[in-house]
Amino acid sequence: MTMASSDTRSKLAPAVALFRSLADPARLLIVRRLAQGEAPVVELTAQCGLAQSTVSEHLACLRDCGLVGSRPVGRASVHFIAQPALFDLLDAAQVLLAATGEAVALCPSYRDDQ
């Protein structure tokens, strides 16, 4: 097997960054929660069981990627999914996970227990 050319790899970089942004368990949890509707940081903090600063850092990452947006509500901000296509991606991931059963979870390259 040959390694992809530098040009091919650079063209894949945005997709790699997208999947990396969703690969972090905390960010995926936040995105899944926001897929249910808008939420302020305080609610995300409580639901994710993470420190407010940690949730804010993850939201900043997701915002920088263009996946999440926010709007002011009083003195707080409410966060939301900024790209409707993200809903389709999450739905497709659920279908794919259902189709592969435990195969992805059991893959030695991606197991959490390593």
PyRosetta script that sets phi, psi and omega in degrees:
from pyrosetta import init, pose_from_sequence

init()
pose = pose_from_sequence("MTMASSDTRSKLAPAVALFRSLADPARLLIVRRLAQGEAPVVELTAQCGLAQSTVSEHLACLRDCGLVGSRPVGRASVHFIAQPALFDLLDAAQVLLAATGEAVALCPSYRDDQ")
pose.set_psi(1, 135.3)
pose.set_omega(1, -179.4)
pose.set_phi(2, -99.7)
pose.set_psi(2, 149.1)
pose.set_omega(2, 178.6)
pose.set_phi(3, -74.4)
pose.set_psi(3, 141.8)
pose.set_omega(3, 179.2)
pose.set_phi(4, -60.6)
pose.set_psi(4, 147.6)
pose.set_omega(4, 179.4)
pose.set_phi(5, -65.2)
pose.set_psi(5, 160.6)
pose.set_omega(5, 179.5)
pose.set_phi(6, -58.7)
pose.set_psi(6, -40.0)
pose.set_omega(6, -180.0)
pose.set_phi(7, -64.2)
pose.set_psi(7, -44.0)
pose.set_omega(7, 178.9)
pose.set_phi(8, -63.3)
pose.set_psi(8, -43.7)
pose.set_omega(8, 179.7)
pose.set_phi(9, -63.0)
pose.set_psi(9, -39.8)
pose.set_omega(9, -180.0)
pose.set_phi(10, -67.4)
pose.set_psi(10, -32.7)
pose.set_omega(10, 177.0)
pose.set_phi(11, -69.6)
pose.set_psi(11, -27.5)
pose.set_omega(11, 179.2)
pose.set_phi(12, -83.1)
pose.set_psi(12, -13.8)
pose.set_omega(12, -174.2)
pose.set_phi(13, -53.4)
pose.set_psi(13, -44.4)
pose.set_omega(13, 178.7)
pose.set_phi(14, -62.1)
pose.set_psi(14, -40.1)
pose.set_omega(14, 178.7)
pose.set_phi(15, -66.6)
pose.set_psi(15, -39.6)
pose.set_omega(15, 177.5)
pose.set_phi(16, -61.5)
pose.set_psi(16, -44.1)
pose.set_omega(16, 179.1)
pose.set_phi(17, -63.4)
pose.set_psi(17, -39.9)
pose.set_omega(17, 177.9)
pose.set_phi(18, -59.3)
pose.set_psi(18, -51.3)
pose.set_omega(18, -177.8)
pose.set_phi(19, -68.2)
pose.set_psi(19, -32.4)
pose.set_omega(19, 175.0)
pose.set_phi(20, -66.1)
pose.set_psi(20, -37.0)
pose.set_omega(20, 179.8)
pose.set_phi(21, -63.8)
pose.set_psi(21, -29.9)
pose.set_omega(21, -180.0)
pose.set_phi(22, -93.6)
pose.set_psi(22, -9.7)
pose.set_omega(22, -175.7)
pose.set_phi(23, -77.3)
pose.set_psi(23, -22.5)
pose.set_omega(23, 178.9)
pose.set_phi(24, -71.3)
pose.set_psi(24, 128.6)
pose.set_omega(24, -177.3)
pose.set_phi(25, -56.6)
pose.set_psi(25, -39.4)
pose.set_omega(25, -179.5)
pose.set_phi(26, -67.8)
pose.set_psi(26, -43.0)
pose.set_omega(26, 179.3)
pose.set_phi(27, -65.9)
pose.set_psi(27, -39.3)
pose.set_omega(27, 178.1)
pose.set_phi(28, -65.1)
pose.set_psi(28, -39.3)
pose.set_omega(28, 176.9)
pose.set_phi(29, -61.9)
pose.set_psi(29, -43.0)
pose.set_omega(29, 178.2)
pose.set_phi(30, -63.0)
pose.set_psi(30, -46.6)
pose.set_omega(30, -179.8)
pose.set_phi(31, -62.3)
pose.set_psi(31, -43.7)
pose.set_omega(31, 178.7)
pose.set_phi(32, -61.8)
pose.set_psi(32, -38.7)
pose.set_omega(32, 178.1)
pose.set_phi(33, -66.8)
pose.set_psi(33, -43.7)
pose.set_omega(33, -179.5)
pose.set_phi(34, -68.0)
pose.set_psi(34, -22.6)
pose.set_omega(34, 175.6)
pose.set_phi(35, -65.3)
pose.set_psi(35, -20.6)
pose.set_omega(35, 177.7)
pose.set_phi(36, -85.4)
pose.set_psi(36, -15.3)
pose.set_omega(36, -180.0)
pose.set_phi(37, 147.3)
pose.set_psi(37, 168.1)
pose.set_omega(37, -178.9)
pose.set_phi(38, -59.5)
pose.set_psi(38, 154.2)
pose.set_omega(38, 179.1)
pose.set_phi(39, -158.2)
pose.set_psi(39, 143.4)
pose.set_omega(39, 173.1)
pose.set_phi(40, -81.6)
pose.set_psi(40, 164.2)
pose.set_omega(40, -179.0)
pose.set_phi(41, -56.9)
pose.set_psi(41, -40.9)
pose.set_omega(41, -177.0)
pose.set_phi(42, -60.0)
pose.set_psi(42, -38.1)
pose.set_omega(42, 178.2)
pose.set_phi(43, -70.8)
pose.set_psi(43, -42.9)
pose.set_omega(43, 178.4)
pose.set_phi(44, -62.7)
pose.set_psi(44, -39.2)
pose.set_omega(44, 178.3)
pose.set_phi(45, -59.9)
pose.set_psi(45, -46.9)
pose.set_omega(45, -179.3)
pose.set_phi(46, -66.3)
pose.set_psi(46, -44.0)
pose.set_omega(46, -176.8)
pose.set_phi(47, -72.2)
pose.set_psi(47, -31.3)
pose.set_omega(47, -178.1)
pose.set_phi(48, -90.4)
pose.set_psi(48, -16.1)
pose.set_omega(48, -177.9)
pose.set_phi(49, 68.5)
pose.set_psi(49, 32.8)
pose.set_omega(49, -178.7)
pose.set_phi(50, -119.6)
pose.set_psi(50, 160.1)
pose.set_omega(50, 176.3)
pose.set_phi(51, -66.0)
pose.set_psi(51, 150.7)
pose.set_omega(51, 180.0)
pose.set_phi(52, -57.7)
pose.set_psi(52, -40.8)
pose.set_omega(52, -179.3)
pose.set_phi(53, -64.6)
pose.set_psi(53, -36.7)
pose.set_omega(53, 178.7)
pose.set_phi(54, -67.0)
pose.set_psi(54, -45.7)
pose.set_omega(54, 178.1)
pose.set_phi(55, -61.6)
pose.set_psi(55, -42.7)
pose.set_omega(55, 179.5)
pose.set_phi(56, -61.8)
pose.set_psi(56, -40.2)
pose.set_omega(56, 177.7)
pose.set_phi(57, -63.5)
pose.set_psi(57, -43.7)
pose.set_omega(57, 179.2)
pose.set_phi(58, -66.3)
pose.set_psi(58, -39.5)
pose.set_omega(58, 176.8)
pose.set_phi(59, -62.9)
pose.set_psi(59, -38.7)
pose.set_omega(59, 178.1)
pose.set_phi(60, -62.2)
pose.set_psi(60, -42.0)
pose.set_omega(60, 177.4)
pose.set_phi(61, -61.0)
pose.set_psi(61, -49.3)
pose.set_omega(61, -179.4)
pose.set_phi(62, -64.2)
pose.set_psi(62, -35.1)
pose.set_omega(62, 177.2)
pose.set_phi(63, -68.3)
pose.set_psi(63, -43.1)
pose.set_omega(63, 178.6)
pose.set_phi(64, -61.4)
pose.set_psi(64, -32.1)
pose.set_omega(64, 177.9)
pose.set_phi(65, -78.3)
pose.set_psi(65, -9.4)
pose.set_omega(65, -179.0)
pose.set_phi(66, 82.0)
pose.set_psi(66, 11.7)
pose.set_omega(66, -177.2)
pose.set_phi(67, -88.1)
pose.set_psi(67, -30.4)
pose.set_omega(67, -175.9)
pose.set_phi(68, -124.3)
pose.set_psi(68, 144.3)
pose.set_omega(68, 175.0)
pose.set_phi(69, -125.9)
pose.set_psi(69, 173.8)
pose.set_omega(69, 177.2)
pose.set_phi(70, -146.7)
pose.set_psi(70, 158.1)
pose.set_omega(70, 176.1)
pose.set_phi(71, -142.5)
pose.set_psi(71, 145.7)
pose.set_omega(71, -179.6)
pose.set_phi(72, -72.3)
pose.set_psi(72, 140.1)
pose.set_omega(72, 172.9)
pose.set_phi(73, -136.0)
pose.set_psi(73, 102.4)
pose.set_omega(73, -174.4)
pose.set_phi(74, 64.4)
pose.set_psi(74, -128.5)
pose.set_omega(74, 179.7)
pose.set_phi(75, -92.2)
pose.set_psi(75, -1.5)
pose.set_omega(75, -178.6)
pose.set_phi(76, -109.9)
pose.set_psi(76, 176.9)
pose.set_omega(76, 174.0)
pose.set_phi(77, -122.8)
pose.set_psi(77, 142.8)
pose.set_omega(77, 176.3)
pose.set_phi(78, -108.7)
pose.set_psi(78, 133.7)
pose.set_omega(78, -176.8)
pose.set_phi(79, -104.4)
pose.set_psi(79, 151.1)
pose.set_omega(79, -176.1)
pose.set_phi(80, -152.8)
pose.set_psi(80, 162.1)
pose.set_omega(80, 174.4)
pose.set_phi(81, -71.5)
pose.set_psi(81, 122.8)
pose.set_omega(81, -175.8)
pose.set_phi(82, -89.5)
pose.set_psi(82, -21.4)
pose.set_omega(82, -178.1)
pose.set_phi(83, -117.4)
pose.set_psi(83, 109.3)
pose.set_omega(83, -180.0)
pose.set_phi(84, -55.5)
pose.set_psi(84, -28.2)
pose.set_omega(84, 178.7)
pose.set_phi(85, -62.5)
pose.set_psi(85, -21.6)
pose.set_omega(85, 178.1)
pose.set_phi(86, -64.5)
pose.set_psi(86, -33.2)
pose.set_omega(86, 176.1)
pose.set_phi(87, -61.3)
pose.set_psi(87, -43.1)
pose.set_omega(87, 178.5)
pose.set_phi(88, -63.9)
pose.set_psi(88, -40.5)
pose.set_omega(88, 179.4)
pose.set_phi(89, -63.4)
pose.set_psi(89, -43.2)
pose.set_omega(89, 178.7)
pose.set_phi(90, -64.8)
pose.set_psi(90, -41.3)
pose.set_omega(90, 177.3)
pose.set_phi(91, -63.5)
pose.set_psi(91, -43.6)
pose.set_omega(91, 179.1)
pose.set_phi(92, -63.6)
pose.set_psi(92, -37.4)
pose.set_omega(92, 178.0)
pose.set_phi(93, -63.3)
pose.set_psi(93, -40.7)
pose.set_omega(93, 178.2)
pose.set_phi(94, -63.3)
pose.set_psi(94, -41.6)
pose.set_omega(94, 178.3)
pose.set_phi(95, -64.0)
pose.set_psi(95, -44.7)
pose.set_omega(95, -180.0)
pose.set_phi(96, -63.9)
pose.set_psi(96, -42.6)
pose.set_omega(96, 177.9)
pose.set_phi(97, -63.4)
pose.set_psi(97, -40.0)
pose.set_omega(97, 177.7)
pose.set_phi(98, -65.0)
pose.set_psi(98, -37.5)
pose.set_omega(98, -178.5)
pose.set_phi(99, -71.8)
pose.set_psi(99, -32.9)
pose.set_omega(99, -178.0)
pose.set_phi(100, -90.8)
pose.set_psi(100, -7.7)
pose.set_omega(100, -179.3)
pose.set_phi(101, 60.2)
pose.set_psi(101, -129.1)
pose.set_omega(101, -177.9)
pose.set_phi(102, -89.3)
pose.set_psi(102, 1.6)
pose.set_omega(102, -173.8)
pose.set_phi(103, -56.3)
pose.set_psi(103, -45.7)
pose.set_omega(103, -179.3)
pose.set_phi(104, -67.0)
pose.set_psi(104, -43.0)
pose.set_omega(104, -179.1)
pose.set_phi(105, -65.3)
pose.set_psi(105, -29.0)
pose.set_omega(105, -177.7)
pose.set_phi(106, -92.0)
pose.set_psi(106, -8.9)
pose.set_omega(106, -178.8)
pose.set_phi(107, -60.5)
pose.set_psi(107, 123.4)
pose.set_omega(107, -177.0)
pose.set_phi(108, -62.5)
pose.set_psi(108, -21.4)
pose.set_omega(108, 179.5)
pose.set_phi(109, -75.9)
pose.set_psi(109, -21.8)
pose.set_omega(109, -172.3)
pose.set_phi(110, -124.9)
pose.set_psi(110, 4.3)
pose.set_omega(110, -179.7)
pose.set_phi(111, -65.2)
pose.set_psi(111, 145.0)
pose.set_omega(111, 179.6)
pose.set_phi(112, -75.5)
pose.set_psi(112, -20.4)
pose.set_omega(112, -172.9)
pose.set_phi(113, -86.9)
pose.set_psi(113, 14.4)
pose.set_omega(113, 180.0)
pose.set_phi(114, -89.2)
pose.dump_pdb("model.pdb")
